[in-house]
Amino acid sequence: MLELAIGIILGCCALGAGCAMIAGIGPGIGEGNAVAAACEAIGRQPESKGDVTSTMLMGCAVAETTGLYALVIAILLIFVAPNILVDILLKAVGK
Amino acid sequence: MRDWFRKIDPTVKKESLYIATVTGILSLLLQAGFLIARHWDCTVLLGNLLGGITAAGNFFLMGMTVQKAVQKEKKPAADLMKFSQTVRLLLQLAVAVLGFALPCFNGYATILPLFFPRIAIMIRPFLDKNKQ
C-alpha cells in the first residue's frame, strides 16, 4: 500500500512537470510574432533597425522568462517535491 | 574568428555585454548571499558559473537569432525564432537538470542565474534614467 502511495506521488509529480512545460510553447509563439512584426517594421523604416532590434531583444528576453518559470516549476516537481512529499507520507504513517 | 565577430550586429554586442555584466554582478551578490547564509561551498560557485554562463549565452544566442531573423521574410523569421526558442529552452532544461542531478553543482545556484537577464532588463530603465 505504501509503495502504491509513493508511486502515485512520483507519478503525479512527473505529470505536473509535464503539464508545467506546456507553458514553454507560449514564449516561442510570442517571440515568433514579435520578430515577424519587427521584420515588417524594419522593412518599412530600415533606418530604425538598431532601435527595433534593441527593443525586440529586451522584449524577447522578457517573454522567454515565462517559459523559464515553467521550467523551474517542472524541475522542482521532479527533483525536490517527491522527496518532501514522500517524507511527509512516511512521517504520517509513522515510518 | 575575427570575421565572425565583426559580423555580429553592434546592438546585439552591446545588449549582450550589458546582460553579461549585470549577470556577473548579480552572481557575485548571489555568492555573497550564500556566504552570509553560511551555505557556501564549491558546488555553489560551480553551479553559479554554469547558470550564469548559460543565462548570458542564451541571451547572446537569442540576439544572433534575432539578427538573422530580421533579414528574412515575415513567416520564415517567425519559424526561425520559434525553433531557436525551443532549442534554447531545452538547453536551459538540460543545464537545470545537470545542476540538480550532479553532486558537483548546487541546484539552486544553477537555476537562480537563469533569471538574472530578466532582472537586468527590469533595472535597465532606472540605469538609463541615471545616465540622462
Backbone of each chain as ProteinMPNN parsed JSONL, in Angstrom:
{"seq_chain_A": "MLELAIGIILGCCALGAGCAMIAGIGPGIGEGNAVAAACEAIGRQPESKGDVTSTMLMGCAVAETTGLYALVIAILLIFVAPNILVDILLKAVGK", "coords_chain_A": {"N_chain_A": [[0.838, -1.21, 0.0], [1.946, 1.215, 0.832], [3.963, 1.484, -1.05], [2.414, 1.861, -3.297], [1.243, 4.326, -2.731], [3.537, 5.941, -2.712], [4.285, 5.606, -5.341], [2.13, 6.832, -6.626], [2.529, 9.468, -5.799], [5.015, 10.048, -7.032], [4.289, 9.682, -9.703], [2.316, 11.658, -10.028], [3.855, 13.932, -9.614], [5.57, 13.814, -11.831], [3.675, 14.029, -13.849], [2.657, 16.57, -13.3], [4.941, 18.076, -13.801], [5.216, 17.688, -16.526], [2.839, 18.907, -17.413], [3.383, 21.522, -16.614], [5.364, 22.22, -18.366], [4.0, 22.752, -20.667], [3.588, 25.409, -20.784], [5.881, 26.283, -21.944], [5.483, 26.479, -24.635], [4.196, 28.841, -25.252], [5.988, 31.241, -25.11], [7.583, 30.817, -27.395], [5.804, 31.075, -29.55], [4.985, 33.702, -29.093], [7.423, 35.144, -29.305], [8.021, 34.579, -31.951], [5.936, 35.918, -33.281], [6.546, 38.534, -32.492], [9.04, 38.958, -33.709], [8.326, 38.671, -36.364], [6.693, 40.902, -36.689], [8.595, 42.857, -36.214], [10.282, 42.505, -38.395], [8.658, 43.462, -40.391], [8.414, 46.115, -39.581], [11.082, 46.997, -39.8], [11.427, 46.646, -42.489], [9.75, 48.642, -43.439], [10.856, 50.963, -42.311], [13.979, 51.163, -42.65], [16.058, 52.579, -41.436], [15.589, 52.542, -38.75], [16.525, 50.235, -37.702], [18.431, 49.516, -35.638], [17.267, 50.498, -33.224], [14.84, 49.094, -33.227], [15.73, 46.424, -33.152], [17.072, 46.392, -30.685], [14.994, 46.975, -28.835], [13.355, 44.814, -29.387], [14.939, 42.635, -28.671], [15.067, 42.922, -25.89], [12.368, 42.654, -25.32], [11.908, 40.03, -26.196], [13.506, 38.638, -24.409], [12.172, 39.117, -22.04], [9.734, 37.867, -22.605], [10.608, 35.292, -22.756], [11.12, 34.588, -20.165], [8.78, 33.648, -19.082], [8.589, 31.022, -20.003], [10.753, 30.084, -18.633], [9.947, 30.202, -15.96], [8.071, 28.141, -15.947], [9.771, 26.051, -16.517], [11.383, 25.993, -14.214], [9.466, 25.331, -12.277], [8.8, 22.781, -13.197], [11.266, 21.446, -12.884], [11.591, 21.639, -10.106], [9.4, 20.119, -9.337], [10.175, 17.635, -10.213], [12.706, 17.091, -9.019], [12.753, 18.079, -6.348], [10.183, 18.167, -5.013], [9.176, 15.371, -4.85], [10.819, 14.12, -2.844], [10.221, 15.636, -0.555], [7.445, 15.233, -0.323], [7.276, 12.44, -0.056], [8.653, 12.129, 2.336], [6.864, 13.442, 4.062], [4.701, 11.713, 3.827], [5.785, 9.335, 4.877], [6.27, 10.146, 7.467], [3.66, 10.564, 8.271], [2.593, 7.987, 8.272], [4.108, 6.94, 10.189], [6.715, 5.87, 9.8]], "CA_chain_A": [[0.0, 0.0, 0.0], [2.857, 2.36, 0.927], [4.629, 1.592, -2.36], [1.423, 2.429, -4.216], [1.127, 5.76, -2.409], [4.764, 6.602, -3.197], [4.184, 5.586, -6.817], [1.163, 7.88, -7.03], [3.2, 10.771, -5.591], [6.024, 10.231, -8.098], [3.574, 9.824, -10.976], [1.664, 12.978, -10.073], [4.918, 14.948, -9.774], [6.007, 13.765, -13.235], [2.555, 14.555, -14.654], [2.642, 18.017, -13.064], [6.091, 18.664, -14.503], [4.86, 17.671, -17.962], [1.818, 19.949, -17.63], [4.026, 22.837, -16.458], [6.178, 22.521, -19.554], [3.127, 23.234, -21.758], [3.8, 26.864, -20.818], [7.054, 26.557, -22.782], [5.067, 26.71, -26.04], [3.763, 30.241, -25.387], [7.026, 32.214, -25.482], [8.035, 30.582, -28.772], [4.819, 31.693, -30.448], [5.053, 35.154, -28.863], [8.666, 35.675, -29.897], [7.867, 34.475, -33.41], [5.076, 37.026, -33.726], [7.268, 39.802, -32.285], [10.087, 39.087, -34.735], [7.653, 38.896, -37.656], [6.271, 42.311, -36.702], [9.818, 43.666, -36.308], [10.734, 42.423, -39.802], [7.79, 44.363, -41.147], [8.772, 47.493, -39.19], [12.398, 47.319, -40.372], [11.188, 46.754, -43.935], [9.131, 49.95, -43.701], [11.809, 52.022, -41.925], [15.282, 50.494, -42.448], [16.967, 53.377, -40.595], [15.306, 52.3, -37.325], [16.891, 48.836, -37.414], [19.109, 49.388, -34.345], [16.301, 50.692, -32.132], [13.857, 47.996, -33.257], [16.417, 45.197, -32.7], [17.342, 46.531, -29.252], [13.725, 46.84, -28.106], [12.843, 43.457, -29.578], [15.779, 41.735, -27.864], [14.612, 43.022, -24.499], [11.005, 42.079, -25.285], [12.017, 38.568, -26.333], [14.075, 38.114, -23.163], [11.096, 39.155, -21.043], [8.771, 36.817, -22.968], [11.217, 33.982, -22.517], [11.107, 34.289, -18.726], [7.568, 32.861, -18.808], [8.985, 29.627, -20.204], [11.711, 29.736, -17.564], [9.179, 29.935, -14.736], [7.52, 26.788, -16.126], [10.924, 25.139, -16.431], [11.791, 25.881, -12.802], [8.403, 24.571, -11.591], [8.95, 21.381, -13.613], [12.483, 20.907, -12.249], [11.321, 21.468, -8.67], [8.455, 18.997, -9.204], [10.869, 16.361, -10.465], [13.853, 16.822, -8.141], [12.611, 18.496, -4.947], [8.88, 17.817, -4.427], [8.972, 13.965, -4.453], [11.48, 13.834, -1.559], [9.473, 16.28, 0.532], [6.133, 14.584, -0.19], [7.473, 11.079, 0.471], [8.986, 12.308, 3.761], [5.609, 13.762, 4.767], [3.905, 10.475, 3.847], [6.404, 8.388, 5.812], [6.027, 10.654, 8.824], [2.23, 10.382, 8.562], [2.32, 6.575, 8.593], [4.957, 6.587, 11.331], [7.901, 5.056, 9.452]], "C_chain_A": [[0.877, 1.265, 0.0], [3.564, 2.597, -0.421], [3.698, 2.248, -3.374], [1.301, 3.938, -4.003], [2.346, 6.525, -2.919], [4.75, 6.678, -4.719], [3.25, 6.663, -7.33], [1.798, 9.263, -6.892], [4.187, 11.04, -6.733], [5.352, 10.465, -9.451], [2.945, 11.196, -11.122], [2.695, 14.093, -10.258], [5.379, 14.996, -11.238], [4.949, 14.35, -14.155], [2.491, 16.084, -14.539], [3.764, 18.709, -13.801], [5.805, 18.742, -16.005], [3.857, 18.761, -18.289], [2.447, 21.341, -17.558], [4.777, 23.216, -17.73], [5.336, 22.931, -20.765], [3.31, 24.749, -21.917], [5.004, 27.242, -21.672], [6.702, 26.85, -24.235], [4.804, 28.199, -26.27], [4.852, 31.213, -25.819], [7.515, 32.057, -26.92], [7.117, 31.259, -29.772], [4.904, 33.224, -30.346], [6.274, 35.783, -29.512], [8.591, 35.653, -31.423], [7.058, 35.63, -33.965], [5.802, 38.366, -33.611], [8.3, 40.023, -33.381], [9.462, 39.343, -36.109], [7.234, 40.358, -37.792], [7.489, 43.23, -36.85], [10.359, 43.668, -37.732], [9.964, 43.422, -40.657], [8.184, 45.823, -40.871], [10.099, 47.909, -39.819], [12.282, 47.467, -41.893], [10.624, 48.111, -44.317], [10.113, 51.095, -43.413], [13.178, 51.394, -41.636], [16.221, 51.264, -41.522], [16.752, 53.12, -39.095], [15.709, 50.893, -36.883], [17.495, 48.64, -36.011], [18.144, 49.463, -33.176], [15.333, 49.52, -32.044], [14.499, 46.719, -32.713], [16.634, 45.233, -31.193], [16.069, 46.3, -28.438], [13.212, 45.406, -28.194], [13.632, 42.44, -28.75], [15.302, 41.719, -26.424], [13.229, 42.391, -24.351], [11.035, 40.562, -25.331], [12.539, 37.957, -25.039], [13.008, 38.088, -22.073], [10.092, 38.03, -21.323], [9.31, 35.433, -22.615], [11.185, 33.586, -21.042], [9.89, 33.447, -18.358], [7.877, 31.37, -18.936], [9.912, 29.15, -19.099], [11.002, 29.42, -16.246], [8.644, 28.501, -14.795], [8.622, 25.739, -15.955], [11.328, 24.907, -14.978], [10.76, 25.065, -12.019], [8.561, 23.078, -11.914], [10.149, 20.726, -12.922], [12.249, 20.657, -10.762], [10.377, 20.292, -8.444], [9.16, 17.659, -9.391], [11.914, 16.068, -9.388], [13.614, 17.122, -6.658], [11.312, 17.97, -4.32], [8.746, 16.342, -4.025], [9.59, 13.635, -3.089], [10.664, 14.376, -0.39], [8.152, 15.534, 0.772], [6.258, 13.171, 0.383], [7.833, 11.136, 1.953], [7.726, 12.561, 4.586], [4.758, 12.494, 4.914], [4.46, 9.493, 4.885], [6.201, 8.82, 7.263], [4.583, 10.387, 9.236], [1.918, 8.932, 8.924], [3.233, 6.064, 9.715], [6.145, 5.712, 11.013], [9.15, 5.94, 9.349]], "O_chain_A": [[0.607, 2.235, -0.709], [3.737, 3.732, -0.864], [4.116, 3.069, -4.19], [1.26, 4.717, -4.955], [2.218, 7.611, -3.483], [5.149, 7.683, -5.308], [3.529, 7.324, -8.33], [1.629, 10.122, -7.757], [4.191, 12.121, -7.323], [5.773, 11.315, -10.236], [3.018, 11.822, -12.179], [2.447, 15.071, -10.963], [5.556, 16.072, -11.81], [5.259, 15.067, -15.107], [2.298, 16.792, -15.528], [3.58, 19.79, -14.361], [6.116, 19.737, -16.659], [3.984, 19.457, -19.297], [2.097, 22.229, -18.335], [4.817, 24.383, -18.118], [5.874, 23.398, -21.769], [3.205, 25.295, -23.015], [5.136, 28.396, -22.08], [7.514, 27.4, -24.979], [5.134, 28.751, -27.32], [4.669, 31.942, -26.794], [7.824, 33.045, -27.586], [7.564, 31.921, -30.708], [4.895, 33.936, -31.35], [6.181, 36.814, -30.178], [9.037, 36.583, -32.095], [7.422, 36.243, -34.969], [5.7, 39.22, -34.492], [8.427, 41.123, -33.918], [9.984, 40.118, -36.91], [7.391, 40.973, -38.847], [7.422, 44.256, -37.528], [10.835, 44.692, -38.223], [10.519, 44.117, -41.508], [8.276, 46.645, -41.783], [10.235, 49.028, -40.312], [12.951, 48.303, -42.501], [10.957, 48.668, -45.363], [10.191, 52.065, -44.167], [13.494, 51.124, -40.477], [17.09, 50.665, -40.888], [17.614, 53.436, -38.274], [15.29, 50.419, -35.827], [17.118, 47.716, -35.29], [18.175, 48.636, -32.265], [15.036, 49.015, -30.962], [13.892, 46.011, -31.909], [16.413, 44.238, -30.502], [16.065, 45.532, -27.476], [12.705, 44.851, -27.219], [13.06, 41.5, -28.198], [15.149, 40.662, -25.812], [12.957, 41.685, -23.38], [10.296, 39.888, -24.613], [12.082, 36.896, -24.615], [12.947, 37.15, -21.277], [9.655, 37.332, -20.408], [8.564, 34.533, -22.229], [11.219, 32.402, -20.708], [9.95, 32.63, -17.439], [7.481, 30.564, -18.093], [9.874, 27.993, -18.681], [11.389, 28.508, -15.516], [8.746, 27.747, -13.828], [8.424, 24.693, -15.337], [11.581, 23.776, -14.564], [11.12, 24.216, -11.204], [8.47, 22.226, -11.03], [10.059, 19.598, -12.438], [12.642, 19.624, -10.22], [10.53, 19.549, -7.474], [8.773, 16.661, -8.783], [12.007, 14.942, -8.898], [14.216, 16.478, -5.8], [11.333, 17.397, -3.231], [8.238, 16.072, -2.936], [8.968, 12.956, -2.272], [10.441, 13.696, 0.612], [7.788, 15.244, 1.912], [5.443, 12.756, 1.208], [7.381, 10.302, 2.739], [7.539, 11.983, 5.657], [4.177, 12.234, 5.968], [3.712, 8.901, 5.664], [5.993, 7.999, 8.156], [4.305, 10.033, 10.381], [1.075, 8.674, 9.784], [3.139, 4.909, 10.131], [6.557, 4.899, 11.84], [10.239, 5.441, 9.067]]}, "seq_chain_B": "MRDWFRKIDPTVKKESLYIATVTGILSLLLQAGFLIARHWDCTVLLGNLLGGITAAGNFFLMGMTVQKAVQKEKKPAADLMKFSQTVRLLLQLAVAVLGFALPCFNGYATILPLFFPRIAIMIRPFLDKNKQ", "coords_chain_B": {"N_chain_B": [[37.658, 33.728, -37.128], [37.779, 36.411, -36.258], [36.419, 37.607, -38.348], [33.915, 36.481, -38.018], [33.217, 37.625, -35.574], [33.076, 40.249, -36.328], [30.863, 40.264, -37.9], [28.749, 40.265, -36.206], [25.916, 42.029, -35.089], [26.138, 45.405, -33.927], [24.272, 46.229, -32.008], [23.417, 43.825, -30.874], [25.829, 43.006, -29.752], [26.23, 45.059, -27.874], [23.953, 44.87, -26.175], [24.212, 42.23, -25.27], [26.586, 42.382, -23.891], [25.853, 44.104, -21.835], [23.912, 42.524, -20.521], [25.522, 40.35, -19.772], [27.304, 41.626, -18.041], [25.616, 42.57, -15.945], [24.616, 40.105, -15.122], [26.954, 38.966, -14.147], [27.5, 40.698, -11.99], [25.225, 40.269, -10.394], [25.609, 37.595, -9.885], [27.807, 37.652, -8.218], [26.592, 38.876, -6.036], [24.834, 36.846, -5.382], [26.613, 34.862, -4.579], [27.604, 36.142, -2.332], [25.283, 36.197, -0.812], [24.896, 33.445, -0.316], [27.188, 33.026, 1.166], [26.743, 34.645, 3.418], [24.507, 33.336, 4.422], [25.729, 31.111, 5.259], [25.919, 28.833, 3.674], [27.674, 28.41, 1.766], [29.699, 26.674, -0.541], [32.002, 24.854, -2.668], [30.328, 23.825, -4.639], [28.328, 25.676, -4.936], [29.608, 27.792, -6.195], [30.395, 26.566, -8.605], [27.888, 25.816, -9.645], [26.729, 28.337, -9.906], [28.435, 29.453, -11.81], [27.895, 27.781, -14.002], [25.129, 28.28, -14.388], [25.157, 31.083, -14.77], [26.781, 31.435, -17.065], [25.223, 30.043, -18.876], [22.891, 31.624, -18.857], [23.794, 34.141, -19.851], [24.862, 33.279, -22.278], [22.592, 32.222, -23.478], [21.109, 34.55, -23.931], [22.783, 35.837, -25.739], [22.739, 34.012, -27.875], [20.068, 34.263, -28.533], [20.06, 36.894, -29.412], [21.691, 36.623, -31.686], [20.043, 35.007, -33.222], [17.883, 36.72, -33.57], [19.135, 38.696, -35.058], [19.65, 37.287, -37.411], [17.035, 36.653, -38.098], [15.725, 39.085, -38.652], [16.546, 39.665, -41.171], [15.118, 38.125, -42.821], [12.045, 37.02, -44.483], [8.625, 37.604, -43.302], [7.249, 35.153, -42.411], [9.25, 32.973, -42.469], [10.983, 34.151, -40.616], [9.523, 34.186, -38.222], [9.219, 31.427, -37.858], [11.886, 30.63, -37.566], [12.538, 31.898, -35.191], [10.797, 30.615, -33.389], [11.792, 28.018, -33.509], [14.397, 28.432, -32.572], [13.844, 29.324, -29.98], [12.727, 27.044, -28.816], [14.896, 25.251, -28.909], [16.734, 26.612, -27.279], [15.332, 26.662, -24.878], [15.282, 23.945, -24.276], [17.989, 23.558, -23.939], [18.428, 25.072, -21.64], [16.86, 23.606, -19.908], [18.305, 21.222, -19.855], [20.621, 22.154, -18.623], [19.587, 22.921, -16.121], [18.709, 20.437, -15.166], [21.15, 19.102, -15.039], [22.338, 20.667, -13.07], [20.812, 19.991, -10.825], [21.035, 17.221, -10.777], [23.749, 16.425, -10.784], [26.218, 15.995, -8.284], [28.249, 17.841, -8.029], [27.305, 20.349, -8.523], [25.378, 23.034, -7.138], [21.956, 22.967, -7.019], [20.094, 25.135, -6.7], [21.761, 27.329, -6.956], [22.387, 27.031, -9.574], [20.014, 27.349, -10.968], [18.981, 29.901, -10.235], [20.643, 32.01, -11.49], [19.627, 31.929, -14.086], [17.527, 33.621, -14.175], [18.607, 36.098, -14.047], [19.07, 37.727, -16.426], [16.463, 38.701, -16.823], [16.101, 40.28, -14.576], [18.079, 42.121, -15.108], [16.982, 43.429, -17.301], [14.797, 44.528, -16.078], [15.909, 46.455, -14.364], [17.005, 48.167, -16.137], [15.605, 50.582, -17.149], [15.921, 52.294, -14.91], [18.69, 52.604, -14.76], [19.163, 53.849, -17.208], [17.786, 56.21, -16.788], [19.36, 57.397, -14.8], [21.689, 57.832, -16.275], [20.861, 59.788, -18.08]], "CA_chain_B": [[37.081, 34.099, -35.822], [37.595, 37.856, -36.229], [35.362, 37.89, -39.32], [32.655, 36.078, -37.386], [32.929, 38.606, -34.546], [32.737, 41.506, -37.0], [29.529, 40.124, -38.493], [27.713, 40.424, -35.166], [25.307, 43.359, -35.056], [26.597, 46.165, -32.747], [23.213, 46.244, -30.984], [23.482, 42.521, -30.186], [27.045, 43.036, -28.925], [26.027, 45.998, -26.759], [22.961, 44.333, -25.228], [24.755, 41.002, -24.672], [27.592, 42.816, -22.923], [25.114, 44.641, -20.686], [23.3, 41.386, -19.802], [26.61, 39.567, -19.161], [27.842, 42.403, -16.912], [24.66, 42.54, -14.82], [24.578, 38.719, -14.638], [28.168, 38.802, -13.344], [27.338, 41.425, -10.714], [24.218, 39.576, -9.584], [26.209, 36.327, -9.457], [28.623, 37.987, -7.038], [25.646, 39.09, -4.932], [24.318, 35.517, -5.014], [27.682, 34.218, -3.806], [27.632, 36.813, -1.033], [24.093, 35.721, -0.102], [25.167, 32.087, 0.172], [28.219, 33.156, 2.206], [26.101, 35.185, 4.624], [23.63, 32.281, 4.956], [26.654, 30.016, 5.648], [25.663, 27.638, 2.872], [28.592, 28.469, 0.627], [30.796, 25.709, -0.763], [32.455, 24.87, -4.065], [29.209, 23.49, -5.538], [27.588, 26.925, -5.184], [30.39, 28.542, -7.185], [30.314, 25.86, -9.888], [26.506, 25.943, -10.118], [26.544, 29.729, -10.309], [29.164, 29.627, -13.078], [27.134, 27.084, -15.048], [23.886, 29.018, -14.623], [25.458, 32.42, -15.294], [27.251, 31.315, -18.455], [24.058, 29.647, -19.678], [21.979, 32.771, -18.981], [24.387, 35.128, -20.769], [24.971, 32.62, -23.592], [21.238, 32.124, -24.028], [20.74, 35.875, -24.44], [23.599, 36.095, -26.928], [22.192, 33.18, -28.966], [18.806, 34.867, -28.938], [20.438, 38.066, -30.202], [22.169, 36.156, -33.003], [18.87, 34.54, -33.967], [17.114, 37.908, -33.961], [19.907, 39.337, -36.139], [19.404, 36.518, -38.641], [15.604, 36.631, -38.424], [15.26, 40.354, -39.222], [16.932, 39.744, -42.59], [14.26, 37.2, -43.572], [10.643, 37.414, -44.653], [7.86, 37.508, -42.063], [6.953, 33.768, -41.968], [10.472, 32.257, -42.072], [11.557, 34.776, -39.418], [8.76, 33.693, -37.065], [9.551, 29.995, -37.689], [13.258, 30.542, -37.051], [12.517, 32.318, -33.786], [10.137, 29.556, -32.621], [12.738, 26.9, -33.439], [15.502, 28.834, -31.7], [13.365, 29.382, -28.588], [12.572, 25.654, -28.342], [16.238, 24.693, -28.686], [17.344, 27.276, -26.127], [14.626, 26.212, -23.668], [15.774, 22.589, -24.0], [19.355, 23.726, -23.423], [18.312, 25.513, -20.245], [16.331, 22.45, -19.164], [19.437, 20.307, -19.664], [21.511, 22.759, -17.617], [18.919, 22.846, -14.82], [18.741, 19.024, -14.759], [22.551, 18.849, -14.644], [22.552, 21.361, -11.806], [20.19, 19.257, -9.719], [21.387, 15.797, -10.779], [25.161, 16.18, -10.46], [26.528, 16.483, -6.93], [29.247, 18.924, -8.018], [26.622, 21.644, -8.687], [24.25, 23.324, -6.253], [20.799, 23.151, -7.902], [19.511, 26.481, -6.606], [22.75, 28.278, -7.509], [22.376, 26.867, -11.035], [18.745, 27.841, -11.53], [18.75, 31.335, -9.987], [21.218, 32.915, -12.508], [18.855, 31.93, -15.335], [16.587, 34.745, -14.108], [19.333, 37.369, -13.969], [18.795, 38.631, -17.556], [15.158, 39.342, -16.614], [16.337, 41.342, -13.587], [18.874, 43.146, -15.804], [16.064, 44.215, -18.129], [13.924, 45.255, -15.158], [16.602, 47.628, -13.796], [17.511, 48.987, -17.26], [15.07, 51.957, -17.189], [16.49, 53.107, -13.825], [20.061, 52.932, -15.134], [19.089, 54.829, -18.303], [17.354, 57.482, -16.195], [20.536, 57.947, -14.115], [22.623, 58.307, -17.296], [20.34, 61.036, -18.633]], "C_chain_B": [[36.779, 35.603, -35.766], [36.459, 38.267, -37.174], [33.994, 37.604, -38.727], [32.235, 37.124, -36.354], [32.477, 39.929, -35.169], [31.318, 41.48, -37.574], [28.407, 40.336, -37.476], [27.246, 41.882, -35.134], [25.781, 44.118, -33.808], [25.561, 46.206, -31.632], [23.263, 44.959, -30.167], [24.682, 42.487, -29.249], [26.806, 43.861, -27.664], [25.097, 45.399, -25.702], [23.495, 43.078, -24.52], [25.788, 41.359, -23.595], [26.932, 43.331, -21.649], [24.555, 43.501, -19.832], [24.395, 40.586, -19.082], [27.169, 40.292, -17.937], [26.912, 42.313, -15.707], [24.573, 41.121, -14.245], [25.793, 38.451, -13.74], [28.035, 39.455, -11.979], [26.349, 40.69, -9.805], [24.738, 38.225, -9.088], [27.072, 36.542, -8.218], [27.726, 38.185, -5.809], [25.092, 37.756, -4.432], [25.339, 34.765, -4.157], [27.731, 34.806, -2.389], [26.458, 36.344, -0.181], [24.315, 34.332, 0.49], [26.195, 32.121, 1.311], [27.61, 33.62, 3.525], [25.218, 34.119, 5.276], [24.428, 31.06, 5.428], [26.319, 28.702, 4.94], [26.657, 27.534, 1.728], [29.557, 27.278, 0.627], [31.12, 25.741, -2.255], [31.315, 24.601, -5.05], [28.396, 24.737, -5.891], [28.288, 27.724, -6.29], [30.264, 27.891, -8.573], [28.912, 25.977, -10.493], [26.227, 27.334, -10.639], [27.235, 29.999, -11.647], [28.377, 29.013, -14.228], [25.874, 27.869, -15.426], [24.137, 30.373, -15.272], [25.896, 32.388, -16.746], [26.088, 30.932, -19.365], [23.128, 30.833, -19.913], [22.513, 33.79, -19.992], [24.48, 34.549, -22.187], [23.63, 32.504, -24.276], [20.807, 33.456, -24.635], [21.509, 36.179, -25.733], [23.078, 35.291, -28.128], [20.872, 33.748, -29.477], [19.07, 36.097, -29.813], [20.888, 37.68, -31.604], [20.995, 35.691, -33.87], [18.046, 35.72, -34.465], [17.809, 38.605, -35.132], [19.673, 38.622, -37.477], [17.955, 36.664, -39.092], [15.148, 37.927, -39.085], [15.665, 40.532, -40.689], [16.026, 38.869, -43.459], [12.871, 37.803, -43.77], [9.901, 37.134, -43.348], [7.723, 36.06, -41.545], [8.224, 32.983, -41.607], [11.122, 32.828, -40.815], [10.863, 34.259, -38.168], [9.111, 32.228, -36.782], [10.94, 29.821, -37.073], [13.292, 30.871, -35.56], [11.892, 31.243, -32.908], [11.096, 28.387, -32.432], [13.859, 27.211, -32.448], [15.066, 28.821, -30.237], [13.238, 27.979, -28.014], [13.936, 25.057, -28.006], [16.864, 25.294, -27.437], [16.671, 26.862, -24.811], [15.102, 24.804, -23.274], [17.187, 22.631, -23.423], [19.322, 24.131, -21.944], [17.777, 24.398, -19.364], [17.464, 21.478, -18.848], [20.372, 20.838, -18.583], [20.901, 22.647, -16.22], [18.943, 21.41, -14.29], [20.149, 18.659, -14.287], [22.83, 19.441, -13.264], [21.986, 20.6, -10.618], [20.705, 17.823, -9.62], [22.842, 15.549, -10.356], [25.506, 16.765, -9.085], [27.538, 17.636, -6.905], [28.619, 20.305, -8.233], [25.534, 21.802, -7.629], [23.066, 23.692, -7.153], [20.252, 24.561, -7.903], [20.458, 27.534, -7.184], [22.828, 28.155, -9.026], [21.145, 27.523, -11.645], [18.595, 29.362, -11.391], [19.379, 32.256, -11.044], [20.446, 32.938, -13.831], [17.859, 33.098, -15.361], [17.298, 36.099, -14.109], [19.125, 38.286, -15.196], [17.47, 39.38, -17.42], [15.31, 40.506, -15.633], [17.117, 42.48, -14.241], [17.972, 44.035, -16.647], [15.164, 45.079, -17.247], [14.603, 46.521, -14.637], [17.12, 48.573, -14.874], [16.955, 50.409, -17.282], [15.667, 52.852, -16.11], [17.919, 53.529, -14.157], [20.083, 53.997, -16.233], [18.709, 56.2, -17.773], [18.544, 58.175, -15.516], [21.535, 58.519, -15.101], [22.201, 59.658, -17.846], [20.465, 62.176, -17.606]], "O_chain_B": [[35.718, 36.029, -35.31], [35.654, 39.143, -36.859], [33.046, 38.368, -38.905], [31.059, 37.475, -36.258], [31.624, 40.632, -34.628], [30.665, 42.514, -37.716], [27.255, 40.56, -37.848], [28.043, 42.819, -35.148], [25.825, 43.531, -32.727], [25.913, 46.218, -30.453], [23.165, 44.983, -28.94], [24.591, 42.014, -28.115], [27.124, 43.441, -26.552], [25.397, 45.411, -24.508], [23.262, 42.885, -23.327], [25.855, 40.727, -22.54], [27.378, 43.043, -20.538], [24.692, 43.493, -18.609], [24.223, 40.19, -17.929], [27.473, 39.665, -16.922], [27.348, 42.019, -14.594], [24.47, 40.947, -13.031], [25.677, 37.794, -12.706], [28.394, 38.877, -10.953], [26.596, 40.511, -8.612], [24.36, 37.765, -8.011], [27.072, 35.729, -7.294], [28.042, 37.735, -4.708], [24.904, 37.556, -3.232], [24.996, 34.126, -3.162], [27.876, 34.089, -1.399], [26.606, 36.119, 1.021], [23.97, 34.072, 1.643], [26.1, 31.367, 2.279], [27.904, 33.083, 4.593], [25.17, 33.999, 6.5], [23.856, 30.095, 5.935], [26.419, 27.618, 5.516], [26.518, 26.695, 0.838], [30.144, 26.929, 1.651], [30.579, 26.554, -3.004], [31.34, 25.099, -6.176], [27.848, 24.847, -6.988], [27.645, 28.258, -7.194], [30.056, 28.574, -9.576], [28.762, 26.207, -11.693], [25.578, 27.508, -11.671], [26.688, 30.687, -12.509], [28.209, 29.625, -15.282], [25.589, 28.093, -16.602], [23.432, 30.769, -16.2], [25.452, 33.198, -17.56], [25.977, 31.43, -20.485], [22.635, 31.032, -21.023], [21.784, 34.244, -20.874], [24.212, 35.241, -23.169], [23.523, 32.664, -25.492], [20.216, 33.493, -25.714], [20.949, 36.71, -26.692], [22.984, 35.806, -29.242], [20.587, 33.725, -30.674], [18.395, 36.314, -30.819], [20.518, 38.323, -32.586], [20.953, 35.941, -35.074], [17.573, 35.738, -35.602], [17.157, 39.048, -36.077], [19.521, 39.255, -38.522], [17.667, 36.782, -40.283], [14.293, 37.904, -39.971], [15.183, 41.441, -41.365], [16.148, 38.868, -44.684], [12.563, 38.903, -43.31], [10.439, 36.527, -42.422], [8.039, 35.778, -40.39], [8.274, 32.379, -40.535], [11.737, 32.095, -40.04], [11.514, 33.933, -37.175], [9.279, 31.831, -35.629], [11.148, 28.99, -36.189], [13.977, 30.214, -34.776], [12.382, 30.975, -31.811], [11.205, 27.832, -31.339], [14.222, 26.386, -31.61], [15.806, 28.372, -29.362], [13.598, 27.743, -26.861], [14.113, 24.436, -26.958], [17.455, 24.579, -26.627], [17.326, 26.727, -23.778], [15.298, 24.512, -22.094], [17.537, 21.848, -22.54], [20.074, 23.611, -21.12], [18.187, 24.256, -18.212], [17.575, 20.975, -17.73], [20.856, 20.085, -17.738], [21.594, 22.324, -15.256], [19.172, 21.192, -13.1], [20.319, 17.993, -13.265], [23.463, 18.815, -12.414], [22.588, 20.562, -9.545], [20.803, 17.267, -8.526], [23.131, 14.58, -9.655], [25.128, 17.893, -8.77], [27.673, 18.325, -5.894], [29.31, 21.319, -8.14], [24.856, 20.84, -7.268], [23.161, 24.62, -7.957], [19.975, 25.128, -8.96], [20.025, 28.499, -7.814], [23.288, 29.079, -9.696], [21.218, 28.165, -12.693], [18.138, 30.031, -12.318], [18.722, 33.206, -11.471], [20.599, 33.875, -14.614], [17.404, 33.512, -16.427], [16.642, 37.139, -14.168], [19.013, 39.5, -15.03], [17.351, 40.532, -17.837], [14.73, 41.575, -15.826], [16.859, 43.654, -13.973], [18.168, 45.249, -16.705], [14.811, 46.203, -17.606], [13.948, 47.552, -14.482], [17.617, 49.656, -14.566], [17.724, 51.361, -17.417], [15.899, 54.036, -16.35], [18.321, 54.658, -13.878], [20.897, 54.919, -16.207], [19.224, 57.221, -18.227], [18.715, 59.388, -15.642], [22.16, 59.546, -14.837], [23.022, 60.551, -18.057], [20.077, 63.309, -17.891]]}, "name": "protein", "num_of_chains": 2, "seq": "MLELAIGIILGCCALGAGCAMIAGIGPGIGEGNAVAAACEAIGRQPESKGDVTSTMLMGCAVAETTGLYALVIAILLIFVAPNILVDILLKAVGKMRDWFRKIDPTVKKESLYIATVTGILSLLLQAGFLIARHWDCTVLLGNLLGGITAAGNFFLMGMTVQKAVQKEKKPAADLMKFSQTVRLLLQLAVAVLGFALPCFNGYATILPLFFPRIAIMIRPFLDKNKQ"}
